Amino acid sequence: KILLNIFTSGAVPAQAGEFTRRAFENGKISLSQAEAVMNVIRADSELALRQANYAREGRLGKQLSALCDKVVEMLSAFAYWLDDAEEFPPELSSDILTDKINSILSELLVLSQNYEQGKVFREGIRTVLLGRPNAGKSTVMNQLCGSERSIVTDIAGTTRDVITEQVRIGGFTLMLSDTAGIRETEHLIESIGISQAKRTLSEADLVIYVVDATSGLTAEDREILEQCTEKRLVILWNKTDLTDTKADIPFGTVLECSAKYEFDFDAFADILQTLFGDGSFSDQPSVLNERQNYLLIQSMNCLRDCLNLIASGSELDMVYTVLEECSGYLNQIEGKNVTEDIINGVFSRFCVGK
C-alpha cells in the first residue's frame, strides 16, 4: 500500500540496470564496464571476481582503446593516401602494414584465449557423470554433493533423468550432471533418459567416467569412452573396497576410489587444476561475455582478411574497407556505435537497483 501511494503520487519504479545505464549514457563508464558490474555480482569464485573487477575498473577498455588507436592510425594513413596524396606513405608498405596488423592481432588473440580459459571460472565446468548402469555414478554424485541427491539402489537403470547440481571443489565450480547409464534399452522412459545423457555429454567440458572395478573395463565401457575422446576425461576406478584389481587404463586421468565410503577430494582438485589450469591468466584483462567475444572474433577475422589481401597484392582501398570494419567491431565492445536493441539487451539482464 505504501508503494502504491508513492507510485500514485508520481514516483516511477526503477528499471533493471537503470542506474548503471545512466552512468553509461552519461559517458562515465563504457559498455564493457557496465557489463562487468553484473559479472562482479554473479562471480562465484575469486578468479571470476578478479577478472570482472579488471573490466569494471577499465583495464579491458584501456587495452581496447589503445588497439583502436593503432587501427585508426593506419586508417588515417590510408585516408591521406586515398585523398590523392602525391607521395605514397611509407607506413602503408606491405611489410610495415603486415607487422602492425600482426601485432594487433596477437593482442586480440590473447584476450580471446583468456576469455575461453576464464569461462570455466566464470560459468563453472559443465561436468557429466557417465558409466555403465550401477557402476556407482549416483553414489559418486552424492559424495561430491554432500547429500543424497541421486537415488542409490542395486537395480541397474535407477537414474532415468539428468540430475544437475552445482558443486565447489578446490576453487572450481562444477555444474555436475548425473545421467542415466548409457546402454541399449527397450524401456521407453529410460531410453529418454539415455538420450538426455548423450546430449549432456556433447555439451560437457569435463567427463567423469565411473568404472566398476569388480568388473574391470568392459567392451561396453570402451564403446562409451569412444564418445569422450575429445573431452577432458577423469576415470573413477570405483568400488576398490570390493576388489584388489588395479586400474590399467591407457587414457584419461585415473583416480581410484570407493565412493560408497570415501572420496579423495584433494586428489580430485589437483586433477581439475591440471586439466583446467590454475587461473594465472586471470591477472590479464579479458572480454567477459559472448557479445564481447563475438565482436573480438569478428575483428580478428577482419585483420586476417587484411593480411590475406596484402599478401595477395590486392588494391589497398580493399584493405582500408576491411580495416574500417575491424575498427567498428572493436568500438562496439566499448559501446560505441551500437544499436538501442543491443543496449537494451545488455541492461535487461541487470537486477533492479543496479
C-alpha positions in Angstrom: 0.0 0.0 0.0 2.9 2.3 0.8 4.4 1.7 -2.7 1.0 2.1 -4.3 0.7 5.6 -2.7 4.2 6.5 -3.7 3.6 5.5 -7.4 0.2 7.2 -7.4 2.0 10.4 -6.3 4.1 10.3 -9.4 7.1 8.1 -8.4 8.4 5.8 -11.1 9.8 2.4 -10.2 13.5 1.8 -11.2 14.1 -0.4 -14.3 16.5 -3.2 -14.5 20.1 -1.8 -14.6 18.8 1.8 -14.7 21.4 3.4 -12.6 24.3 1.6 -14.3 22.7 2.5 -17.7 22.6 6.2 -16.7 26.3 6.0 -15.9 26.9 4.6 -19.4 24.7 7.0 -21.2 26.3 10.0 -19.4 29.8 8.8 -20.5 31.0 7.9 -17.1 31.6 4.2 -17.9 31.9 2.2 -21.1 29.5 -0.6 -22.1 32.1 -3.2 -21.2 32.5 -1.7 -17.7 28.7 -1.7 -17.3 28.6 -5.4 -18.3 31.4 -6.1 -15.8 29.1 -4.8 -12.9 26.9 -7.9 -13.5 29.9 -10.2 -13.7 31.1 -8.8 -10.3 27.6 -9.5 -8.8 27.5 -13.0 -10.2 31.1 -14.1 -9.6 31.2 -17.2 -7.5 35.0 -17.6 -7.4 37.9 -15.4 -6.6 39.3 -15.7 -10.1 35.9 -14.7 -11.7 35.7 -11.7 -9.4 39.2 -10.6 -10.2 38.6 -10.6 -14.0 35.3 -8.9 -13.6 36.9 -6.1 -11.4 39.6 -5.6 -14.0 37.0 -4.9 -16.6 34.9 -2.8 -14.3 38.0 -0.7 -13.4 38.6 -0.1 -17.1 41.7 -2.2 -17.7 40.0 -4.0 -20.6 38.7 -0.7 -22.0 42.2 0.9 -21.9 43.7 -2.0 -23.8 41.0 -2.0 -26.4 41.3 1.8 -26.7 45.0 1.5 -27.4 44.4 -1.1 -30.0 41.7 1.0 -31.6 44.1 3.9 -31.7 46.6 1.8 -33.7 43.9 0.8 -36.2 42.8 4.5 -36.5 46.4 5.4 -37.1 46.5 3.1 -40.1 43.2 4.3 -41.3 44.4 7.9 -41.2 47.4 6.9 -43.4 45.0 5.2 -45.8 42.7 8.3 -45.9 45.7 10.6 -46.5 46.8 8.5 -49.4 43.3 7.9 -50.9 42.8 11.6 -50.9 45.2 11.9 -53.8 48.4 12.4 -51.9 51.3 13.0 -54.2 53.6 10.6 -52.3 52.9 7.1 -51.1 53.1 7.0 -47.3 55.9 4.6 -46.2 53.7 3.3 -43.4 51.4 1.7 -46.0 54.2 -0.5 -47.3 53.3 -4.2 -47.2 55.9 -5.1 -44.6 55.0 -2.3 -42.2 51.3 -2.9 -42.5 51.7 -6.6 -42.0 53.8 -6.1 -38.9 51.3 -3.6 -37.4 48.3 -5.8 -38.1 50.0 -8.9 -36.7 50.9 -7.0 -33.5 47.2 -6.0 -33.0 46.0 -9.5 -33.9 48.3 -11.1 -31.3 46.9 -8.9 -28.5 43.3 -9.6 -29.5 44.1 -13.3 -29.7 45.4 -13.3 -26.1 42.1 -11.5 -25.0 40.1 -14.2 -26.7 42.2 -17.0 -25.2 41.8 -15.5 -21.8 38.0 -15.5 -22.3 37.9 -19.2 -23.2 40.2 -20.1 -20.3 38.2 -18.0 -17.9 34.9 -19.4 -18.9 35.2 -22.3 -16.5 35.9 -20.0 -13.7 33.0 -17.6 -14.5 30.4 -20.1 -15.6 31.5 -23.3 -14.0 32.8 -26.5 -15.5 30.0 -28.3 -17.3 30.6 -31.8 -16.0 28.8 -35.0 -16.8 28.9 -38.3 -14.9 28.9 -41.3 -17.2 29.3 -45.0 -16.8 27.6 -48.3 -17.2 24.4 -48.8 -15.2 25.1 -49.4 -11.5 28.8 -48.6 -11.7 28.3 -46.2 -8.8 27.6 -42.9 -10.6 24.8 -41.8 -8.2 27.0 -42.7 -5.2 29.8 -40.5 -6.6 27.3 -37.7 -7.2 26.1 -37.9 -3.6 29.7 -37.9 -2.3 30.5 -34.8 -4.4 27.3 -33.0 -3.4 27.5 -34.0 0.2 23.9 -35.2 0.2 21.7 -37.9 -1.3 20.8 -36.2 -4.5 20.5 -39.3 -6.6 18.7 -42.5 -5.9 21.1 -45.2 -5.0 20.0 -48.9 -5.4 21.4 -52.1 -6.7 19.0 -52.0 -9.7 20.6 -51.1 -13.0 18.9 -48.1 -14.6 17.6 -46.4 -11.5 18.6 -42.9 -12.6 16.4 -42.0 -15.6 16.7 -38.2 -15.6 19.6 -35.9 -15.9 20.1 -34.6 -12.3 22.2 -31.4 -12.1 23.9 -29.8 -9.1 26.4 -27.0 -8.5 29.4 -28.2 -6.6 32.5 -26.3 -5.4 35.8 -28.2 -5.3 39.2 -26.7 -4.8 38.3 -23.3 -6.2 36.4 -24.7 -9.2 32.6 -24.7 -9.7 31.3 -27.9 -11.3 27.9 -27.9 -12.9 27.6 -31.6 -12.2 25.1 -33.8 -14.1 24.3 -37.3 -13.1 22.9 -39.2 -16.1 21.1 -42.4 -16.9 23.6 -45.2 -17.7 24.2 -45.2 -21.4 23.2 -48.6 -22.8 20.7 -50.1 -25.2 17.3 -50.5 -23.6 13.7 -51.3 -24.6 12.3 -49.3 -21.7 10.8 -46.0 -23.2 11.3 -43.8 -20.1 14.8 -45.0 -19.5 15.7 -44.6 -23.2 14.6 -40.9 -23.0 17.0 -40.5 -20.1 19.8 -42.1 -22.1 19.1 -39.7 -25.0 19.4 -36.8 -22.5 22.7 -38.2 -21.2 24.1 -38.2 -24.7 23.0 -34.6 -25.3 24.6 -33.6 -22.0 27.8 -35.3 -23.0 28.0 -33.3 -26.2 27.9 -30.0 -24.2 30.2 -31.1 -21.4 33.6 -29.5 -20.6 34.6 -32.5 -18.4 33.6 -36.1 -18.3 33.8 -38.2 -15.1 33.5 -41.8 -16.2 32.8 -44.3 -13.4 34.1 -47.8 -13.8 33.0 -50.7 -11.6 36.4 -52.1 -10.5 34.9 -55.5 -9.8 34.0 -55.9 -13.5 37.0 -54.0 -14.9 37.0 -52.0 -18.1 34.5 -53.9 -20.3 33.9 -53.7 -24.1 30.8 -51.6 -23.2 32.9 -49.2 -21.2 35.3 -48.8 -24.1 32.4 -48.2 -26.5 31.1 -45.4 -24.3 34.5 -43.9 -23.8 35.0 -43.7 -27.6 32.3 -40.9 -27.4 34.5 -39.0 -25.0 37.8 -38.8 -26.9 37.6 -35.1 -27.5 36.7 -34.3 -23.9 38.7 -33.8 -20.7 38.3 -37.1 -19.1 38.6 -38.4 -15.5 38.1 -42.1 -14.9 37.0 -43.1 -11.4 38.0 -46.7 -10.7 35.2 -47.3 -8.2 34.4 -50.0 -5.6 38.0 -50.6 -4.7 36.8 -51.9 -1.4 35.4 -55.0 -3.1 38.5 -55.9 -5.2 42.3 -55.7 -5.3 42.3 -55.2 -9.1 44.3 -52.1 -10.1 43.3 -49.8 -12.9 45.2 -50.3 -16.1 43.7 -47.7 -18.4 45.9 -46.1 -21.1 43.7 -42.9 -21.5 42.2 -40.2 -19.3 43.3 -39.4 -15.7 42.5 -42.3 -13.4 41.5 -41.9 -9.7 40.9 -45.0 -7.6 38.1 -44.7 -5.0 35.4 -46.4 -3.0 32.7 -43.8 -3.4 30.4 -45.6 -1.0 32.8 -44.9 1.9 35.3 -42.2 0.9 36.4 -39.8 -1.8 39.8 -38.1 -2.1 38.7 -34.5 -2.8 42.2 -33.1 -2.6 43.4 -35.5 -5.4 40.4 -34.7 -7.5 41.0 -30.9 -7.0 44.6 -31.5 -8.2 43.3 -33.2 -11.3 41.0 -30.3 -12.1 43.9 -27.9 -11.8 46.0 -30.0 -14.2 43.1 -30.1 -16.7 41.8 -26.6 -16.4 44.8 -24.6 -15.2 45.4 -22.6 -12.0 43.9 -19.3 -13.2 47.2 -17.5 -13.7 45.7 -16.0 -16.9 43.3 -14.0 -14.6 45.9 -11.4 -14.0 45.4 -10.2 -17.5 42.4 -8.4 -19.0 39.8 -10.4 -20.8 36.4 -10.0 -22.5 33.7 -11.3 -20.3 30.7 -12.5 -22.3 29.6 -13.9 -25.7 28.7 -10.5 -27.1 32.2 -9.1 -26.5 33.9 -12.3 -27.6 31.8 -12.4 -30.8 32.9 -8.8 -31.7 36.5 -9.8 -30.8 36.4 -12.7 -33.2 34.9 -10.6 -35.9 37.6 -8.0 -35.5 40.3 -10.7 -35.7 38.7 -12.2 -38.8 38.9 -8.7 -40.4 42.6 -8.4 -39.6 43.3 -11.9 -41.0 41.4 -10.8 -44.2 43.6 -7.7 -44.3 46.7 -9.8 -44.1 45.4 -12.1 -46.9 44.6 -9.1 -49.1 48.1 -7.6 -48.6 49.8 -10.9 -49.2 47.8 -11.4 -52.5 48.7 -7.9 -53.7 45.1 -6.6 -53.6 44.3 -2.9 -54.0 44.9 -1.0 -50.8 41.4 0.5 -50.8 40.1 -3.0 -50.2 42.4 -3.3 -47.2 41.1 0.1 -46.0 37.5 -1.1 -46.2 38.1 -4.2 -44.2 40.2 -2.3 -41.6 37.3 0.1 -41.1 35.1 -3.0 -40.3 37.6 -4.1 -37.7 37.5 -0.7 -36.1 33.7 -0.8 -36.0 33.7 -4.2 -34.2 36.3 -3.1 -31.6 34.4 0.1 -30.9 31.2 -1.8 -30.3 32.8 -3.8 -27.5 33.0 -0.5 -25.6 29.6 0.6 -26.6 30.4 3.0 -29.5 28.0 3.0 -32.5 25.8 0.2 -31.0 22.1 -0.1 -31.6 19.5 0.7 -29.0 18.4 -3.0 -29.1 21.9 -4.1 -28.1 22.0 -1.6 -25.2 18.5 -2.7 -24.1 19.6 -6.4 -24.2 22.7 -5.7 -22.1 20.8 -3.9 -19.3 17.7 -6.2 -19.4 19.9 -8.8 -17.6 20.6 -6.5 -14.7 18.8 -6.5 -11.3 16.5 -3.7 -10.3 18.5 -1.2 -8.3 21.9 -1.7 -10.1 
